Amino acid sequence: MSPDAVPRDVHAAEALLSFWAWAGVDTCYEDAAVNRTAVAPLPRAARPPAAMSRGTVSATAEASVVGAVDTIAEARRAAAGAHTLEELAAAIAAFDGCPLKTAGARQAVFSRGTADAPLFVIGEAPGADEDIQGEPFVGRAGQLLDRMLRAAGLENRAFITNTVFWRPPGNRTPTLAEQQVCAPFLERAIDLVAPRMLLIVGGASAKAVLGVGDGILSIRGRWFEWRSRHRTTVIPALPILHPAFLLRQPAAKKKTWADMLTLTERLDRIDHST
């Protein structure tokens, strides 16, 4: 190694750490580095250990499923008891069933915007700025979302929330299980706001809210229908690229702007027909 190699390595490491800090990665899960690019050999087929009978495996899996069902049922009861958005925010803050609440989040982050808005915006999860301020979409991505809504004439016509209400560690994408636990609160919020249209922001939101398996790049700009749990409410829904993605890929803003114009045109058409 040449004498000047060490300073270059130090600068590179500092730059990399600075990038991850800016991206919100502030949690270390393991003491030693792990090569996650290594391909592990395929395990050989093996019989379960004698001590782990089929009945024991089934009982363990069943207990896990039952626990999840019970937690979701608890969320539904809590959500149903909220008759205003303020009561719903309090019910979310008091709910202990989502594991994200005890994974380092400072507080529950529920919503901001117009309470009776015709447009209901659903993002993925709070980030570091949202966790501090207690409102969704207030960081760099949120500021871009606000500019998009303002440019499309939707600034005071939107209610904004997320699929989960606590910041995931390291700003990771929320899991489907975490989103399912929070789904009763999200549906109750939709019921209370009674919007005419949903704007689904990002791929994780689209998968959780619309149940689609395709990636966001293939479904953005396409209209879907969101249906409530009992299928009594049907609302048009439009998925778009997440503003955080647009900050990394500015060239994609053109597609998102076209989607926003389509959304505004359809929303105005519905408003003028009523």
N, C-alpha and C positions, 0 to 999 in steps of 0.2 A: 504494500500500500504506500503510495507517495505521501510526502509530508502534508500536502494541501488537500488530501482526500478527506481527512477527518472534519475540517471546517465545512466542506461542502455537504457532508453527511449530516452534520448538526443543523445546518440551515434547512436542508430538505426535511429533516424530522420536525423542526419548528414550524415550517410551512404546512406540513401535513397535519400536525396537531392543531394549528390555527384553523385549518379548513374544517376539521371534525368538530371543533368547538363552535364555529359559526353555524354548522349544520345541526347543532343541538345535541351532539353525542357527548354526554357528560357522565356516563356510568360505565364502570369496568366490571365485568362479570367473572373474570378468571384472573388468577395471579400470574399464570404463565401464558406466553403466546401460543396460539394453536394454528397450525397450517390448515386453513379451511379449504384450500384448493386441492389438497391431497385426496386421491380417490381410494376409498377403502375397498378391500376385496369383498366380494359378495359372500355373505354368510352361508355356510352349509346348512341344509335342512336338518333340523334336529327335533327330536321328540321333547315335549315339555318335561321338566324335571319331575321326578316321582312325587316330590312334596307339593307340586303345584298341579292339582288335579283340574280337570275341565270344569268341574263344579265351582272350584275356587276362582278360576279366571272369570267365569260368567258372573259370579256374585260380585266380584270387584268391579267389572264393567257395568253391571246393573246399578250398583251403588253410585258410581260416578254419574250415570245418566239420570238417576233419580235425584241426585243432588242438584244437577243443573236444572232439571224440570222444576224442582222446588224453588230454586232461586229466581227463575223467570216468573213463576207464579207469584212469588212475593213482590217482584217488581210490578207485575200487573195490578196487584191489589193496591200498592202504593200509588201507582199512576192513576188508577181509577178514582182514588179518593181526592185527587186534586181537581178543583173546579175552576181555578184561575191559573195563569202562568206563574204568578208569584207562589201559589201553593205548590205547583209542580216543581219549581226551582227548589223549594224547601224540602220536598219529598226526595228529590235527587240527592241533595246534600246530605240527607239523613240516611240514605240507602247504603248498606254495607255489603251488598251482594256482588258488586263488581270488584274483581281483584286489583284493578288499577288504582282503586282508592287508597290502598295500603302499599303501593309499589313506588312511592316517592312523590306523588302528586301533592301539591300544597293545598288545593281546594277543588271543589267541583266547578266546572265551567259549563254553563247552560246555554245562554242565548244573548243576542242583542238584536235591535231592529224594531220594526213596527209590529205591534201586537196583533193587528188585524190585516196584515200585509197580504196582497194577492199572490206574492211569490215567496215560497218557502225554500230556503237555501240549506242544503245538508252537506257539510264537509266530513272529514274523516275523524280527526281527533285534535284536542288542544295541543299546542306546542309550548315551548318554554315561555314565550311572551304571554300567551294566553293563560298559562298556569299562574303567572305572577299577577296579571291584571284581572283575571276572573271573567273574561269575555272572549268569545271565539273570534278567530280571524282578526287579530290586532297586530300581528307581526308583519314582516315584509310581504308574505303571501296574502295576508288579509288586506294590507294597504293596496295591493294590486287588485284584489277582488273589489274593493270599494271603488277604485278608479274605473273598473270595468262596468260595475253597476251604474255609476254616475254617468258615464259616457253613453250607456244604453237607455238612460232615462228611468232607471230603476232604483235610484238612491234611497228614496223614502217609501219604496214599495216592497221592501224585502225584510223577512225575518230570517235570522241566521243562527244555525246551531250545528251540531256534529252527531255522528253515530255513537260516539262514546263521550263521556263528560269529565273524564280525568286524563291527564297527560300520560301516555305510555312512556316507560323508561327509555331514555335516549331518543325520544321522538320517533320510535319505531311505529310501523303500521299496526293498528289495532287488530287483534285476531277476530275471527268470525264469532267465536264463543263470547268474547267480550262485547261485541256488537249485539249479539242476540240477547244478552242479559240487559242491555240498555234499551233494546228495541221497544219495550212497552212504554217507556217514557217518551221516546221519539214519536211513537204513534199518538200518544195522548197530546203531545204538543201540536201535531198536525191537526188533531181534532179540535183543539181549543182555538188555534189560529184560523182554521178553515180556509186555507189558501185555494187559489184557482189553479196553481201550477207549482211543480217542484223542480228545483234546479239541483242536480246531483253533482257534487264537485269531487272528482277523482275516482280512480278505479276501485279502491277499497269501499268507498261509499256506494258505488253502483252495484257491486256484488252483494253487499249486505242489504241494501234497500230494495233493489229490483230483482235480486236473485239471478243475475246474468253471469255466465261463466266466461264470456269473451273479455278481452282486455279493453281498457278505456280508449285506446287509439282506434279500435274498430267500431266502438259503439257511440263515441262522441258525436253529437249532432243528430242522433237518431231519437225519435220519440218513442217512449214506452208508457205503460200505464201502471201506476202504483195502486195497489189494492190493500185496504185495511185487513186486519186479521180475519174478521168475519165477512169480508168482501162486501161490506155495505157502503164503502166509500171508494170511489175510483177517481184518481187525479192524474192528468198528463204529467209526465216527467221527462226532463231532458238532461242527459249526462254531458259534462264538459270536462276538459283537461283541468287539472288542479293548478292554481296559480303558482305553487311552488315549482311545478314542472315548467311552467312558462318562464319563470325566472332563470331556469337552467337552459331552456331551449327557446329563446325569444322568437325564433322563426315561426313557432307554432301559434303565436298570438293571432296571426291572421285567421287561422281556422276557428279559434275561440271567439274572435270578434264576429265572424259570420254566424256562429251558433247563438251568440247573444242577440244579434239582430233578428234572427229567426224567432227566438224566445219572445222578444219584445213585440214583434209583429203579431204573434199568436195571442199573447196576453192582451194587447190592445184590442184585438178583434173580439175576444171574449167579453172584455169590459164594455165595449160599445154595443154589443148585442143584448146586454142585460139592462 
